[in-house]
Amino acid sequence: MAMKLEQKQEIVAEVNQAASRALSAVVSDYRGLTVGQMTEMRAKARQSGVYLRVMRNTLARRAVAGTEFECMVDALVGPTLLAFSNEDPGAAARLLKDYAKQYEALNIKALAVGGRMYGPEEIDRLAKLPTRDEAIALLMSVMLAPVAKLARTLNEVPGKLVRTIAAIKEQKQAAA
C-alpha cells in the first residue's frame, strides 16, 4: 500500500528534525537482517540515544536537505538505514559497528560529522570517540595532574627530612 503525501511529509519533517539536532550520522545497508535483529537493534539504539530510521532514499534526500548531513546524499542508494547520534557523536557509529560485526548482512555505507562525509573505513575513528562522561573524566584528570604532582613534591620535602634524620640516628646507634 502506497503512502499518502501527508504521511511522506510527516516522515520527512520528523527525520529532518532529528538530523538538525544530531551530532553525527551513519548510513548503512540493512538488507538481509531479520525482523528480530532489527527490533533488537532499535531497542539498543533507543537506550544509547540514537535515532534509527529505515526509509526510502527519495524521502531521505529531502529530509537531510538543509542540514549538515546533506553531504551524504550520494550514499543514499539501495536499502537505507539512517542512524543519527543525538547525545554523543560516536553513539551511532558504535552501535552500527557492533551490529556489523555481529551480523554480516549489515553493511555501513558512509558516515558524516560536521558537514563532511567519510567512507565506511572511518567508522572506527568515530566509534572510538569518547562519550561525554568519558571526555569530562579525561579533561578532569588532565587538569588534576599538575595539582597532584605539586602535592606529591611538597610532601616529599618533609619525607626526605624524616629519612635523613632516621639515617643519622642509625649511624649514631651503629657507632655507639
N, C-alpha and C positions, 0 to 999 in steps of 0.2 A: 504494500500500500504506500503510495507516494505521500510525502509530507506536504502540507499546505504551506503557502507563503508565510503565513503568520508564525507557524512553527519554526520554519527556517530562520526567520528574522529573530525570534527569541533565542535560538541556539547561537546564532552569530553574535548577538548582543551579550549573551552570557559568557561566551568564550573570549570576546573582546574585552570584557570587564576583567576576567581572570588574567588575560595577557597583560593588560595595562598595570595590574598590581604585582605581577610576577617578577622575580629576580632573574630567573633563567628558564629555559625551555628545552625539552628534548623531544625529537620526533623519531618514532620507531614504526616498524612494520610488525604487526601483531598476527599476521597470517599463520595459522597452524596451532594457535593456542586454543585450548578448550574453554568452555564457559566457566567451569570451576576454577581454572587457572586465572582467568580474567577477573573473576569475583574476588579471589584471594588477593590479587594484585591491587584491585580497587580498595579493598579494606585496608591493606598496608599503606596505600597512598594517603587515605584519609587520616590515618594515625600519624603519618610523618609530615603532614601539611602540604601535600602535593595534589594539585588539581589535575585529574586524569580524564581524558575525553577521547572517544573514538568518533570520528566524524568524516564526512565527505570532504575531499580536497577543495572543491569549489567553495564550500562554506568556510573551510579553514583559511583559505586565502583571504576571503572577505573579513574574517574575524581578526586576523593578525594585521590587517591593513591599518596603518596609522599608529602602530605600536613599535617598540624596539625589536620585535621579533618578525618584522616584515621581511627581513633578510633571509628567512627560512622558506620563502615561497618556492624556491627551486627544489627543495627537498620534499615538497608535498606531492608525491606521486605514489600510486599504489595504495594499499590499505594503510591508513594513517592513525596512529595513536599519539595524541599530544599530551605531554606532561609538563605542567608549569610548577616551578618551585615558588611557594609563597613566603615561607619563613626564612629559609637559608638557601643560598644559591646551589649548593650541591645535593639537596634532598632528592630531586627528580633524577639526577644522574646516578646517585647511589641506588635508588630504588630500581631503575631500569637496568643498571649494570648487574645488580644481584639477580634479577629475574632473567636476564640474558644468559648468565652463567647456568642458571637452573634449567631454563627452557631454551633449547637451541632455536626454536621457531621464532623467538623474539629477536629481531634484528634492529639495531639502532642505526638510523639514517643520518641524523645531524643533531647538533645542539647549538644553542645561541645564548650568549651572555653579553649584556651591554651593547646590543645592536650589531654584534658580529657573529657570523655563523662559523661553526667549526665542524670538522668532519667527525665521524664516529670514533676515530682513533684517539681523539682528545677527551673521551669520556672519563678516562682515569684521572686526568688533571682536574676536571670539575668535580668528580666524585670524592677526591681527596681533600677538597676544601674543608676547613673545619666548620663545625656548626657554630652558632652564635655563642653558646656557652663555652665551647672549646676555645674559641678565639678570645673571649674575655679572660678565661683562665690563663691562656698563653700570654696575653698582654699583662695581666697582673703579676705573673711570675717574672717577666722581664722587668717590670717596674720594681718588684720587691728584691731582686737580686742585688743591686748596689747597696741597699739598706742592710740586707742580711750580711753582706761582706764587710761593711763598716762595723756592724755589731760584733762580728767574729774577730776583726782586727783589734777593736778596742778591748775586747775580752781577753785577748792574748797577752796584753801588757801585764796585768796582774798575775796571770797564769805563769808567765815567764819569771816574774819576780819570785813567786812561791817556789818554783822549781829550782831557781838559783839558791835561795835560802836553804832548801832541803839538801841540795848538793853540798853546801858549805857545812851544814850540820853533820852530814855523813862523813865528810872529810875530817872534821874535828873529832868525831867519835872514833874513827879509824886510827887517828894519830894518838889518841889517849890510851 
